Amino acid sequence: MPRRGTDSDSTWDGAGVVITGAAQGIGAAYADRLAAEGARLVLADLKPEGLRSVAERTNAIAVQGDCSTSEGIRQLVDRATEHLGDIDVWIGNAGVDAGQGLHADEASWDLSWQVNVLAHARAARLLIPRWLERGSGRFIVTASAAGLLTVLGSPTYAVTKHGAVAYAEWLAATYGAHGIKVHAVCPQGVQTDMLAGIDEAAAAIISADGALQPSDVAQALVDAVERETFLVLPHPQVADYYRYRATHTDKWLSGMQSLQAKLDAARPLTDR
Ligand SMILES: NC(=O)c1ccc[n+]([C@@H]2O[C@H](COP(=O)([O-])OP(=O)(O)OC[C@H]3O[C@@H](n4cnc5c(N)ncnc54)[C@H](O)[C@@H]3O)[C@@H](O)[C@H]2O)c1
C-alpha cells in the first residue's frame, strides 16, 4: 500500500496503520518501528499518558479509550478513517493477562474474552467489508505463543490467546483469496510490564528461550510481512514446539507437567 502519488513498493511507506495497546510495550515498539518505515499512525490505548508520548514521537494521532468494546472500536475506526482517509493495516495488539489458575473468577474470564478475542472480531466486522470492496487490507493480531501451545498458571490467557489465533486463522482462510492479509504474532517472553507482572518462577519458564525486547517483536513483524507468512514467531523455537505438540501430544504434555512440577513447590494445588 504505497503512499498515493509515490512509486514506493514498501508495505509500510505511507500506509495508514492503527495500533491498539500502543501506550507501552510491544504496541509502542510497533509504533516506533512502523513510523520509521514511513507509516501514518493512529494509536489507541486506555492509558492517556504513555499514549500521548508515543504519539508525539511517532507523529501519530492518539485515541484514548477502550479498544475492546463495540463502541470503543467503532469510535477508533471512525477517528482513524477520518484522519488516514482509509485504514490499510489494523494491528490488534491490546491484551490482558487477567486471572490465575483454577479459581480465575468470572470477571477475569470475561475481561480476557473481551480484550483478547472479541476485540478482533469487532474490528474485523467493521474493516473487512471496506477492504473487500477495495481488494486489500492487512489485519494483524498480537496473540502469543500461549495461543499455539499453552501457558502455565493462567487458563484465561491460554484459552483466549488460542481464540485469538483461531480467529486470525479463520479470517485468513475466509478472506485470503480476496486480498486480505492476516498475521498472528506469537512471541514467548517479551520484556514488558505484562511479563514483569507475573510471578518469578513462571516468568523464568516463559523466558527460558530468552526474553526479547519489544523492538525484536516489531522486527519479526516487519520481516514476516515482507515474507507474507501468517505466523510471526519472534522466538523461532516456537515453530519446533508447535510441531512437537501436534505430532507427539502426550510427550509434549509430559514436558509441560515437568515444567509445572518446578512451580509446584511454591504453590498449593488448589491455587492452580
Ligand atoms: N510481554 C510478553 O511476554 C508477551 C508475550 C506474548 C504476547 N504478548 C501480547 O502482546 C500484547 C502487548 O502486550 P505487552 O507485553 O506490550 O503488555 P503491556 O501490558 O505492556 O501493554 C499492553 C497495553 O495494552 C493496553 N490495553 C489493555 N487493554 C486495553 C483495552 N481494553 N483498550 C485499550 N488498551 C488496552 C494497556 O493499557 C497497555 O498499554 C498483548 O496482547 C500480550 O498478550 C505479550
The ligand as an ORCA input file, in Angstrom:
! r2SCAN-3c Opt
* xyz 0 1
  N       5.124     -9.454     27.154
  C       5.053    -10.727     26.770
  O       5.823    -11.583     27.260
  C       4.058    -11.136     25.714
  C       4.243    -12.390     25.097
  C       3.333    -12.793     24.127
  C       2.278    -11.974     23.756
  N       2.116    -10.759     24.375
  C       0.980     -9.935     23.938
  O       1.476     -8.726     23.411
  C       0.463     -7.707     23.507
  C       1.087     -6.467     24.121
  O       1.463     -6.780     25.453
  P       2.713     -6.124     26.214
  O       3.590     -7.221     26.628
  O       3.243     -4.985     25.434
  O       1.941     -5.686     27.544
  P       1.689     -4.287     28.244
  O       0.835     -4.626     29.396
  O       2.985     -3.591     28.467
  O       0.870     -3.445     27.164
  C      -0.463     -3.718     26.858
  C      -1.147     -2.405     26.537
  O      -2.495     -2.699     26.155
  C      -3.336     -1.724     26.757
  N      -4.690     -2.249     26.894
  C      -5.113     -3.323     27.603
  N      -6.435     -3.465     27.493
  C      -6.875     -2.450     26.705
  C      -8.148     -2.066     26.220
  N      -9.277     -2.744     26.544
  N      -8.232     -0.982     25.429
  C      -7.119     -0.281     25.113
  N      -5.883     -0.603     25.533
  C      -5.769     -1.672     26.324
  C      -2.694     -1.444     28.109
  O      -3.151     -0.209     28.655
  C      -1.222     -1.453     27.745
  O      -0.766     -0.165     27.382
  C      -0.658     -8.327     24.360
  O      -1.699     -8.763     23.507
  C       0.031     -9.507     25.029
  O      -0.884    -10.517     25.380
  C       2.985    -10.328     25.339
*
